[in-house]
Amino acid sequence: MARALGIICQRAGIQYTCVSSPKAKIEEETEISVPTSQTDRGAQLNWLLEVSEKLLRRLRPDVVHVKKSAGGQRQSSREQHEVEAVLQVAAHRVGVACAIRTTEQVRAAHVPKAKGAYNELLERRDIKTRSNKSRRERYLYALTALDQVADDNRKG
């Protein structure tokens, strides 16, 4: 059985969906947020690192796909990038493959390029059953990661 994680980073935490094959069964999905008592950014990132390592050890995914945060001048983008980096370190320490993926990369893994193709993908019946856009995206990222595991297994 293969297992994959789709993650969206936030300024002070992560949202994740864990799926397993066959049939992309959702095993777990939730949000993890830094306790409000943690006010120092270094302490927040350290807390997230420790919690992320424990999460990856417990779930033992074959691969993790993280949604790449938007660029730009927004303060939250810088902080989301920090959380992405923390996830990469946690995955490295645990020995789990981790990839930061743009929406375009995820779209390309499923459908040809076309205007609005990513949003149409989020409307696909199996994905649309998720209750909101964030859950749909996490599920889609996890599905894409699960497909990668299947492709890697076929190749060798």
OpenMM code with the backbone's topology and positions (N, CA, C; nanometers):
from openmm import Vec3, app, unit

residues = "MET ALA ARG ALA LEU GLY ILE ILE CYS GLN ARG ALA GLY ILE GLN TYR THR CYS VAL SER SER PRO LYS ALA LYS ILE GLU GLU GLU THR GLU ILE SER VAL PRO THR SER GLN THR ASP ARG GLY ALA GLN LEU ASN TRP LEU LEU GLU VAL SER GLU LYS LEU LEU ARG ARG LEU ARG PRO ASP VAL VAL HIS VAL LYS LYS SER ALA GLY GLY GLN ARG GLN SER SER ARG GLU GLN HIS GLU VAL GLU ALA VAL LEU GLN VAL ALA ALA HIS ARG VAL GLY VAL ALA CYS ALA ILE ARG THR THR GLU GLN VAL ARG ALA ALA HIS VAL PRO LYS ALA LYS GLY ALA TYR ASN GLU LEU LEU GLU ARG ARG ASP ILE LYS THR ARG SER ASN LYS SER ARG ARG GLU ARG TYR LEU TYR ALA LEU THR ALA LEU ASP GLN VAL ALA ASP ASP ASN ARG LYS GLY".split()
positions = [
    Vec3(0.0834, -0.1180, 0.0000),
    Vec3(0.0000, 0.0000, 0.0000),
    Vec3(0.0882, 0.1249, 0.0000),
    Vec3(0.0593, 0.2160, -0.0895),
    Vec3(0.1313, 0.3430, -0.0971),
    Vec3(0.0537, 0.4482, -0.0190),
    Vec3(0.1270, 0.5446, 0.0329),
    Vec3(0.0654, 0.6513, 0.1127),
    Vec3(0.1307, 0.7830, 0.0725),
    Vec3(0.0470, 0.8881, 0.0618),
    Vec3(0.0985, 1.0190, 0.0228),
    Vec3(0.0297, 1.1284, 0.1028),
    Vec3(0.1002, 1.2391, 0.1141),
    Vec3(0.0500, 1.3538, 0.1892),
    Vec3(0.0457, 1.4751, 0.0976),
    Vec3(-0.0647, 1.5500, 0.1013),
    Vec3(-0.0767, 1.6788, 0.0343),
    Vec3(-0.0842, 1.7860, 0.1411),
    Vec3(0.0008, 1.8877, 0.1310),
    Vec3(0.0099, 1.9879, 0.2378),
    Vec3(0.0009, 2.1292, 0.1813),
    Vec3(-0.0729, 2.2132, 0.2532),
    Vec3(-0.0754, 2.3571, 0.2256),
    Vec3(-0.0192, 2.4258, 0.3493),
    Vec3(0.0789, 2.5116, 0.3269),
    Vec3(0.1423, 2.5831, 0.4380),
    Vec3(0.0684, 2.7135, 0.4660),
    Vec3(0.0648, 2.7446, 0.5911),
    Vec3(0.0103, 2.8721, 0.6357),
    Vec3(0.1199, 2.9450, 0.7121),
    Vec3(0.0927, 3.0659, 0.7519),
    Vec3(0.1903, 3.1455, 0.8241),
    Vec3(0.2332, 3.0787, 0.9542),
    Vec3(0.1390, 3.0151, 1.0223),
    Vec3(0.1710, 2.9568, 1.1526),
    Vec3(0.1232, 2.8123, 1.1629),
    Vec3(0.1374, 2.7390, 1.0535),
    Vec3(0.0971, 2.5996, 1.0595),
    Vec3(0.0815, 2.5365, 0.9229),
    Vec3(0.0227, 2.4177, 0.9244),
    Vec3(-0.0003, 2.3449, 0.7992),
    Vec3(-0.1396, 2.2835, 0.8015),
    Vec3(-0.1899, 2.2591, 0.6814),
    Vec3(-0.3110, 2.1804, 0.6615),
    Vec3(-0.2680, 2.0618, 0.5769),
    Vec3(-0.3131, 1.9414, 0.6121),
    Vec3(-0.2691, 1.8267, 0.5341),
    Vec3(-0.3812, 1.7259, 0.5138),
    Vec3(-0.3662, 1.6490, 0.4065),
    Vec3(-0.4523, 1.5359, 0.3769),
    Vec3(-0.3618, 1.4180, 0.3451),
    Vec3(-0.3877, 1.3049, 0.4090),
    Vec3(-0.3120, 1.1819, 0.3864),
    Vec3(-0.4025, 1.0832, 0.3137),
    Vec3(-0.3558, 1.0323, 0.1993),
    Vec3(-0.4323, 0.9330, 0.1231),
    Vec3(-0.3468, 0.8082, 0.1019),
    Vec3(-0.4168, 0.6972, 0.0821),
    Vec3(-0.3457, 0.5716, 0.0561),
    Vec3(-0.4122, 0.5003, -0.0604),
    Vec3(-0.3325, 0.4157, -0.1246),
    Vec3(-0.3857, 0.3357, -0.2340),
    Vec3(-0.4275, 0.2014, -0.1769),
    Vec3(-0.5129, 0.1294, -0.2402),
    Vec3(-0.5805, 0.1668, -0.3651),
    Vec3(-0.6967, 0.2624, -0.3390),
    Vec3(-0.7460, 0.3201, -0.4434),
    Vec3(-0.8653, 0.4056, -0.4431),
    Vec3(-0.8486, 0.5382, -0.3709),
    Vec3(-0.7271, 0.5808, -0.3444),
    Vec3(-0.7005, 0.7117, -0.2848),
    Vec3(-0.7871, 0.7372, -0.1619),
    Vec3(-0.7879, 0.6414, -0.0733),
    Vec3(-0.8666, 0.6516, 0.0501),
    Vec3(-0.8055, 0.7574, 0.1415),
    Vec3(-0.8887, 0.8483, 0.1916),
    Vec3(-0.8411, 0.9490, 0.2856),
    Vec3(-0.8254, 0.8833, 0.4216),
    Vec3(-0.7035, 0.8861, 0.4718),
    Vec3(-0.6753, 0.8293, 0.6030),
    Vec3(-0.6867, 0.9338, 0.7130),
    Vec3(-0.6481, 1.0554, 0.6792),
    Vec3(-0.6472, 1.1596, 0.7820),
    Vec3(-0.6366, 1.2947, 0.7141),
    Vec3(-0.7047, 1.3923, 0.7708),
    Vec3(-0.6854, 1.5297, 0.7246),
    Vec3(-0.7173, 1.6234, 0.8396),
    Vec3(-0.6303, 1.7210, 0.8548),
    Vec3(-0.6483, 1.8145, 0.9654),
    Vec3(-0.5586, 1.9361, 0.9463),
    Vec3(-0.5664, 2.0259, 1.0422),
    Vec3(-0.4796, 2.1430, 1.0461),
    Vec3(-0.3950, 2.1362, 1.1719),
    Vec3(-0.2721, 2.1816, 1.1606),
    Vec3(-0.1828, 2.1924, 1.2759),
    Vec3(-0.1394, 2.3385, 1.2835),
    Vec3(-0.1665, 2.4002, 1.3961),
    Vec3(-0.1295, 2.5413, 1.4153),
    Vec3(-0.0401, 2.5566, 1.5369),
    Vec3(0.0528, 2.6490, 1.5250),
    Vec3(0.1425, 2.6804, 1.6356),
    Vec3(0.0584, 2.7334, 1.7519),
    Vec3(0.0852, 2.6872, 1.8730),
    Vec3(0.0123, 2.7412, 1.9891),
    Vec3(0.0314, 2.8923, 1.9999),
    Vec3(-0.0726, 2.9615, 2.0393),
    Vec3(-0.0648, 3.1070, 2.0497),
    Vec3(0.0358, 3.1523, 2.1554),
    Vec3(0.0723, 3.0633, 2.2464),
    Vec3(0.1725, 3.0977, 2.3484),
    Vec3(0.3124, 3.1118, 2.2885),
    Vec3(0.3333, 3.0564, 2.1688),
    Vec3(0.4623, 3.0679, 2.0989),
    Vec3(0.4619, 3.1983, 2.0197),
    Vec3(0.5337, 3.2993, 2.0665),
    Vec3(0.5323, 3.4292, 1.9985),
    Vec3(0.6605, 3.4577, 1.9213),
    Vec3(0.7705, 3.3953, 1.9578),
    Vec3(0.8980, 3.4137, 1.8891),
    Vec3(0.8968, 3.3292, 1.7607),
    Vec3(0.9325, 3.3897, 1.6473),
    Vec3(0.9262, 3.3171, 1.5187),
    Vec3(1.0179, 3.1950, 1.5181),
    Vec3(1.1348, 3.2057, 1.5747),
    Vec3(1.2250, 3.0908, 1.5817),
    Vec3(1.1638, 2.9763, 1.6605),
    Vec3(1.1003, 3.0091, 1.7723),
    Vec3(1.0343, 2.9062, 1.8536),
    Vec3(0.9166, 2.8452, 1.7783),
    Vec3(0.8430, 2.9268, 1.7026),
    Vec3(0.7313, 2.8755, 1.6234),
    Vec3(0.7801, 2.7744, 1.5193),
    Vec3(0.8873, 2.8121, 1.4486),
    Vec3(0.9402, 2.7238, 1.3448),
    Vec3(0.9979, 2.5957, 1.4048),
    Vec3(1.0626, 2.6072, 1.5188),
    Vec3(1.1154, 2.4889, 1.5857),
    Vec3(1.0014, 2.3959, 1.6278),
    Vec3(0.8937, 2.4524, 1.6813),
    Vec3(0.7774, 2.3736, 1.7205),
    Vec3(0.7195, 2.3010, 1.5982),
    Vec3(0.7058, 2.3752, 1.4873),
    Vec3(0.6530, 2.3135, 1.3652),
    Vec3(0.7435, 2.2022, 1.3144),
    Vec3(0.8754, 2.2208, 1.3256),
    Vec3(0.9696, 2.1181, 1.2837),
    Vec3(0.9488, 1.9906, 1.3652),
    Vec3(0.9418, 2.0058, 1.4960),
    Vec3(0.9234, 1.8888, 1.5824),
    Vec3(0.7907, 1.8177, 1.5544),
    Vec3(0.6839, 1.8945, 1.5406),
    Vec3(0.5520, 1.8358, 1.5157),
    Vec3(0.5475, 1.7713, 1.3772),
    Vec3(0.6099, 1.8349, 1.2790),
    Vec3(0.6119, 1.7796, 1.1430),
    Vec3(0.6881, 1.6475, 1.1377),
    Vec3(0.8007, 1.6419, 1.2078),
    Vec3(0.8770, 1.5159, 1.2135),
    Vec3(0.7932, 1.4050, 1.2756),
    Vec3(0.7256, 1.4344, 1.3858),
    Vec3(0.6402, 1.3342, 1.4512),
    Vec3(0.5282, 1.2893, 1.3583),
    Vec3(0.4681, 1.3846, 1.2878),
    Vec3(0.3602, 1.3533, 1.1936),
    Vec3(0.4107, 1.2594, 1.0842),
    Vec3(0.5257, 1.2900, 1.0257),
    Vec3(0.5795, 1.2082, 0.9175),
    Vec3(0.6214, 1.0700, 0.9673),
    Vec3(0.6738, 1.0634, 1.0858),
    Vec3(0.7096, 0.9319, 1.1427),
    Vec3(0.5842, 0.8478, 1.1681),
    Vec3(0.4784, 0.9124, 1.2134),
    Vec3(0.3549, 0.8402, 1.2445),
    Vec3(0.2832, 0.7943, 1.1176),
    Vec3(0.2697, 0.8822, 1.0198),
    Vec3(0.1943, 0.8484, 0.8982),
    Vec3(0.2764, 0.7685, 0.7971),
    Vec3(0.4082, 0.7839, 0.8008),
    Vec3(0.4998, 0.7134, 0.7109),
    Vec3(0.4588, 0.7215, 0.5626),
    Vec3(0.4429, 0.8439, 0.5099),
    Vec3(0.4095, 0.8547, 0.3679),
    Vec3(0.5284, 0.8176, 0.2803),
    Vec3(0.4998, 0.7730, 0.1595),
    Vec3(0.6054, 0.7471, 0.0621),
    Vec3(0.6568, 0.8777, 0.0028),
    Vec3(0.5663, 0.9740, -0.0105),
    Vec3(0.6025, 1.1032, -0.0682),
    Vec3(0.5084, 1.2104, -0.0146),
    Vec3(0.5616, 1.3329, -0.0089),
    Vec3(0.4846, 1.4496, 0.0346),
    Vec3(0.4911, 1.5533, -0.0764),
    Vec3(0.3753, 1.6078, -0.1139),
    Vec3(0.3709, 1.7205, -0.2066),
    Vec3(0.3164, 1.8413, -0.1313),
    Vec3(0.3923, 1.9494, -0.1344),
    Vec3(0.3572, 2.0726, -0.0656),
    Vec3(0.3215, 2.1769, -0.1700),
    Vec3(0.2090, 2.2448, -0.1501),
    Vec3(0.1701, 2.3514, -0.2424),
    Vec3(0.2649, 2.4688, -0.2245),
    Vec3(0.3276, 2.5110, -0.3359),
    Vec3(0.4203, 2.6246, -0.3319),
    Vec3(0.3427, 2.7519, -0.3025),
    Vec3(0.3917, 2.8253, -0.2043),
    Vec3(0.3287, 2.9513, -0.1672),
    Vec3(0.3490, 3.0549, -0.2764),
    Vec3(0.2545, 3.1443, -0.2851),
    Vec3(0.2640, 3.2514, -0.3840),
    Vec3(0.3803, 3.3431, -0.3502),
    Vec3(0.4377, 3.4030, -0.4516),
    Vec3(0.5449, 3.4996, -0.4292),
    Vec3(0.4855, 3.6357, -0.4022),
    Vec3(0.5654, 3.7363, -0.4163),
    Vec3(0.5131, 3.8716, -0.4010),
    Vec3(0.5601, 3.9385, -0.2741),
    Vec3(0.5011, 4.0513, -0.2477),
    Vec3(0.5440, 4.1365, -0.1379),
    Vec3(0.4721, 4.1092, -0.0064),
    Vec3(0.3749, 4.0200, -0.0073),
    Vec3(0.2967, 3.9961, 0.1146),
    Vec3(0.3837, 3.9359, 0.2250),
    Vec3(0.3589, 3.9809, 0.3464),
    Vec3(0.4311, 3.9284, 0.4632),
    Vec3(0.4053, 3.7793, 0.4784),
    Vec3(0.2810, 3.7357, 0.4563),
    Vec3(0.2479, 3.5945, 0.4771),
    Vec3(0.3271, 3.5046, 0.3819),
    Vec3(0.3598, 3.5527, 0.2635),
    Vec3(0.4357, 3.4700, 0.1700),
    Vec3(0.5715, 3.4317, 0.2279),
    Vec3(0.6419, 3.5274, 0.2847),
    Vec3(0.7727, 3.4993, 0.3440),
    Vec3(0.7583, 3.3962, 0.4543),
    Vec3(0.6600, 3.4125, 0.5375),
    Vec3(0.6400, 3.3200, 0.6484),
    Vec3(0.5937, 3.1830, 0.5993),
    Vec3(0.5146, 3.1788, 0.4948),
    Vec3(0.4736, 3.0500, 0.4379),
    Vec3(0.5941, 2.9785, 0.3776),
    Vec3(0.6830, 3.0531, 0.3145),
    Vec3(0.8052, 2.9929, 0.2605),
    Vec3(0.8912, 2.9334, 0.3722),
    Vec3(0.8936, 2.9996, 0.4866),
    Vec3(0.9670, 2.9453, 0.6008),
    Vec3(0.9069, 2.8114, 0.6437),
    Vec3(0.7749, 2.8036, 0.6463),
    Vec3(0.7081, 2.6792, 0.6855),
    Vec3(0.7363, 2.5701, 0.5813),
    Vec3(0.7390, 2.6074, 0.4534),
    Vec3(0.7758, 2.5104, 0.3489),
    Vec3(0.9155, 2.4541, 0.3765),
    Vec3(1.0083, 2.5416, 0.4112),
    Vec3(1.1456, 2.4978, 0.4389),
    Vec3(1.1495, 2.4048, 0.5596),
    Vec3(1.0724, 2.4359, 0.6622),
    Vec3(1.0658, 2.3500, 0.7806),
    Vec3(1.0165, 2.2105, 0.7399),
    Vec3(0.9162, 2.2039, 0.6544),
    Vec3(0.8653, 2.0737, 0.6088),
    Vec3(0.9713, 1.9958, 0.5321),
    Vec3(1.0481, 2.0660, 0.4496),
    Vec3(1.1541, 1.9983, 0.3759),
    Vec3(1.2598, 1.9419, 0.4702),
    Vec3(1.2943, 2.0154, 0.5736),
    Vec3(1.3916, 1.9671, 0.6715),
    Vec3(1.3352, 1.8467, 0.7459),
    Vec3(1.2095, 1.8556, 0.7883),
    Vec3(1.1472, 1.7435, 0.8605),
    Vec3(1.1449, 1.6185, 0.7729),
    Vec3(1.1066, 1.6337, 0.6465),
    Vec3(1.1018, 1.5188, 0.5551),
    Vec3(1.2412, 1.4595, 0.5359),
    Vec3(1.3408, 1.5446, 0.5221),
    Vec3(1.4782, 1.4967, 0.5066),
    Vec3(1.5219, 1.4166, 0.6294),
    Vec3(1.4936, 1.4686, 0.7458),
    Vec3(1.5329, 1.4003, 0.8695),
    Vec3(1.4658, 1.2641, 0.8848),
    Vec3(1.3421, 1.2543, 0.8349),
    Vec3(1.2662, 1.1295, 0.8482),
    Vec3(1.2924, 1.0357, 0.7307),
    Vec3(1.3479, 1.0895, 0.6211),
    Vec3(1.3766, 1.0069, 0.5042),
    Vec3(1.2586, 0.9906, 0.4106),
    Vec3(1.1755, 1.0940, 0.4032),
    Vec3(1.0573, 1.0926, 0.3157),
    Vec3(1.0812, 1.1886, 0.1999),
    Vec3(1.0488, 1.1452, 0.0792),
    Vec3(1.0606, 1.2331, -0.0365),
    Vec3(0.9609, 1.3480, -0.0224),
    Vec3(1.0079, 1.4703, -0.0457),
    Vec3(0.9230, 1.5891, -0.0317),
    Vec3(0.9475, 1.6798, -0.1513),
    Vec3(0.8389, 1.7220, -0.2148),
    Vec3(0.8507, 1.8104, -0.3305),
    Vec3(0.7570, 1.9294, -0.3134),
    Vec3(0.8094, 2.0480, -0.3431),
    Vec3(0.7275, 2.1685, -0.3456),
    Vec3(0.6739, 2.1788, -0.4876),
    Vec3(0.5422, 2.1847, -0.5031),
    Vec3(0.4793, 2.1836, -0.6354),
    Vec3(0.3914, 2.3071, -0.6551),
    Vec3(0.4014, 2.3657, -0.7738),
    Vec3(0.3127, 2.4758, -0.8105),
    Vec3(0.1799, 2.4180, -0.8579),
    Vec3(0.0796, 2.5022, -0.8626),
    Vec3(-0.0494, 2.4558, -0.9148),
    Vec3(-0.0339, 2.4129, -1.0611),
    Vec3(0.0557, 2.4791, -1.1343),
    Vec3(0.0782, 2.4425, -1.2751),
    Vec3(0.1381, 2.3020, -1.2864),
    Vec3(0.2305, 2.2678, -1.1994),
    Vec3(0.2884, 2.1333, -1.2016),
    Vec3(0.1836, 2.0277, -1.1687),
    Vec3(0.0982, 2.0573, -1.0734),
    Vec3(-0.0081, 1.9627, -1.0373),
    Vec3(-0.1064, 1.9492, -1.1527),
    Vec3(-0.1446, 2.0616, -1.2124),
    Vec3(-0.2354, 2.0581, -1.3272),
    Vec3(-0.1767, 1.9736, -1.4392),
    Vec3(-0.0479, 1.9939, -1.4686),
    Vec3(0.0176, 1.9225, -1.5785),
    Vec3(0.0215, 1.7718, -1.5558),
    Vec3(0.0181, 1.7290, -1.4316),
    Vec3(0.0187, 1.5854, -1.4015),
    Vec3(-0.1160, 1.5196, -1.4321),
    Vec3(-0.2189, 1.6011, -1.4540),
    Vec3(-0.3536, 1.5462, -1.4711),
    Vec3(-0.4196, 1.5790, -1.6049),
    Vec3(-0.4073, 1.7049, -1.6498),
    Vec3(-0.4792, 1.7487, -1.7702),
    Vec3(-0.3909, 1.8396, -1.8543),
    Vec3(-0.4207, 1.8486, -1.9865),
    Vec3(-0.3444, 1.9392, -2.0724),
    Vec3(-0.3635, 2.0857, -2.0312),
    Vec3(-0.2691, 2.1680, -2.0718),
    Vec3(-0.2750, 2.3101, -2.0401),
    Vec3(-0.3923, 2.3741, -2.1125),
    Vec3(-0.4684, 2.4504, -2.0382),
    Vec3(-0.5796, 2.5264, -2.0934),
    Vec3(-0.6191, 2.6314, -1.9918),
    Vec3(-0.6809, 2.7365, -2.0392),
    Vec3(-0.7246, 2.8427, -1.9486),
    Vec3(-0.8228, 2.7848, -1.8464),
    Vec3(-0.7950, 2.8074, -1.7191),
    Vec3(-0.8834, 2.7613, -1.6133),
    Vec3(-0.8768, 2.6124, -1.5839),
    Vec3(-0.7774, 2.5426, -1.6387),
    Vec3(-0.7698, 2.3963, -1.6238),
    Vec3(-0.7528, 2.3534, -1.4780),
    Vec3(-0.6744, 2.4278, -1.4009),
    Vec3(-0.6539, 2.3901, -1.2605),
    Vec3(-0.7854, 2.4003, -1.1835),
    Vec3(-0.8572, 2.5099, -1.2038),
    Vec3(-0.9854, 2.5266, -1.1345),
    Vec3(-1.0871, 2.4214, -1.1795),
    Vec3(-1.0836, 2.3854, -1.3064),
    Vec3(-1.1722, 2.2786, -1.3544),
    Vec3(-1.1356, 2.1457, -1.2890),
    Vec3(-1.0079, 2.1248, -1.2677),
    Vec3(-0.9627, 2.0025, -1.2004),
    Vec3(-1.0190, 1.9960, -1.0580),
    Vec3(-1.0246, 2.1102, -0.9918),
    Vec3(-1.0814, 2.1147, -0.8570),
    Vec3(-1.2318, 2.0862, -0.8568),
    Vec3(-1.2936, 2.0967, -0.9729),
    Vec3(-1.4372, 2.0692, -0.9856),
    Vec3(-1.4654, 1.9245, -1.0266),
    Vec3(-1.3606, 1.8464, -1.0504),
    Vec3(-1.3793, 1.7052, -1.0859),
    Vec3(-1.4573, 1.6358, -0.9742),
    Vec3(-1.5458, 1.5453, -1.0105),
    Vec3(-1.6393, 1.4863, -0.9152),
    Vec3(-1.5724, 1.4297, -0.7889),
    Vec3(-1.4658, 1.3535, -0.8049),
    Vec3(-1.4018, 1.2930, -0.6876),
    Vec3(-1.3334, 1.3967, -0.5985),
    Vec3(-1.2962, 1.5102, -0.6560),
    Vec3(-1.2294, 1.6152, -0.5801),
    Vec3(-1.3313, 1.7116, -0.5203),
    Vec3(-1.4348, 1.7409, -0.5954),
    Vec3(-1.5349, 1.8387, -0.5527),
    Vec3(-1.6110, 1.7946, -0.4279),
    Vec3(-1.6099, 1.6667, -0.3969),
    Vec3(-1.6807, 1.6198, -0.2775),
    Vec3(-1.6191, 1.6743, -0.1491),
    Vec3(-1.4962, 1.7244, -0.1547),
    Vec3(-1.4338, 1.7878, -0.0378),
    Vec3(-1.5084, 1.9174, -0.0089),
    Vec3(-1.5206, 1.9558, 0.1150),
    Vec3(-1.6115, 2.0625, 0.1569),
    Vec3(-1.5707, 2.2053, 0.1205),
    Vec3(-1.4416, 2.2298, 0.0943),
    Vec3(-1.4002, 2.3657, 0.0578),
    Vec3(-1.2759, 2.3589, -0.0303),
    Vec3(-1.2358, 2.4743, -0.0833),
    Vec3(-1.1240, 2.4774, -0.1781),
    Vec3(-0.9948, 2.4269, -0.1158),
    Vec3(-0.9679, 2.4625, 0.0079),
    Vec3(-0.8447, 2.4184, 0.0733),
    Vec3(-0.8409, 2.2658, 0.0832),
    Vec3(-0.9491, 2.2044, 0.1219),
    Vec3(-0.9541, 2.0577, 0.1303),
    Vec3(-0.9422, 1.9945, -0.0079),
    Vec3(-1.0036, 2.0577, -0.1081),
    Vec3(-0.9924, 2.0049, -0.2450),
    Vec3(-0.8476, 2.0104, -0.2926),
    Vec3(-0.7800, 2.1232, -0.2649),
    Vec3(-0.6409, 2.1363, -0.3079),
    Vec3(-0.5508, 2.0365, -0.2366),
    Vec3(-0.5664, 2.0223, -0.1066),
    Vec3(-0.4840, 1.9256, -0.0323),
    Vec3(-0.5050, 1.7851, -0.0865),
    Vec3(-0.6308, 1.7507, -0.1135),
    Vec3(-0.6620, 1.6182, -0.1670),
    Vec3(-0.5995, 1.6007, -0.3048),
    Vec3(-0.6089, 1.7035, -0.3898),
    Vec3(-0.5500, 1.6979, -0.5233),
    Vec3(-0.3979, 1.6828, -0.5158),
    Vec3(-0.3343, 1.7552, -0.4268),
    Vec3(-0.1891, 1.7424, -0.4108),
    Vec3(-0.1524, 1.6025, -0.3631),
    Vec3(-0.2305, 1.5478, -0.2696),
    Vec3(-0.2051, 1.4120, -0.2213),
    Vec3(-0.2266, 1.3101, -0.3331),
    Vec3(-0.3314, 1.3279, -0.4142),
    Vec3(-0.3549, 1.2376, -0.5278),
    Vec3(-0.2383, 1.2415, -0.6260),
    Vec3(-0.1899, 1.3606, -0.6527),
    Vec3(-0.0772, 1.3765, -0.7451),
    Vec3(0.0468, 1.3059, -0.6905),
    Vec3(0.0694, 1.3184, -0.5612),
    Vec3(0.1831, 1.2498, -0.4987),
    Vec3(0.1649, 1.0986, -0.5051),
    Vec3(0.0426, 1.0517, -0.4828),
    Vec3(0.0143, 0.9079, -0.4885),
    Vec3(0.0371, 0.8546, -0.6298),
    Vec3(-0.0020, 0.9329, -0.7306),
    Vec3(0.0242, 0.8954, -0.8704),
    Vec3(0.1748, 0.8866, -0.8961),
    Vec3(0.2518, 0.9757, -0.8361),
    Vec3(0.3978, 0.9720, -0.8523),
    Vec3(0.4534, 0.8411, -0.7970),
    Vec3(0.4050, 0.7989, -0.6811),
    Vec3(0.4505, 0.6744, -0.6213),
    Vec3(0.4190, 0.5574, -0.7147),
    Vec3(0.2995, 0.5549, -0.7701),
    Vec3(0.2597, 0.4483, -0.8621),
    Vec3(0.3480, 0.4481, -0.9869),
    Vec3(0.3752, 0.5677, -1.0413),
    Vec3(0.4631, 0.5785, -1.1596),
    Vec3(0.6035, 0.5294, -1.1266),
    Vec3(0.6554, 0.5696, -1.0120),
    Vec3(0.7898, 0.5266, -0.9709),
    Vec3(0.7960, 0.3758, -0.9549),
    Vec3(0.6912, 0.3167, -0.8994),
    Vec3(0.6875, 0.1706, -0.8810),
    Vec3(0.6831, 0.0974, -1.0161),
    Vec3(0.6108, 0.1550, -1.1141),
    Vec3(0.6043, 0.0938, -1.2475),
    Vec3(0.7398, 0.0988, -1.3181),
    Vec3(0.8122, 0.2087, -1.2951),
    Vec3(0.9412, 0.2265, -1.3619),
    Vec3(1.0503, 0.1401, -1.2999),
    Vec3(1.0265, 0.1014, -1.1755),
    Vec3(1.1277, 0.0194, -1.1319),
    Vec3(1.1747, -0.0167, -1.0068),
] * unit.nanometer
topology = app.Topology()
chain = topology.addChain("A")
for resn in residues:
    res = topology.addResidue(resn, chain)
    for name in ("N", "CA", "C"):
        topology.addAtom(name, app.Element.getBySymbol(name[0]), res)
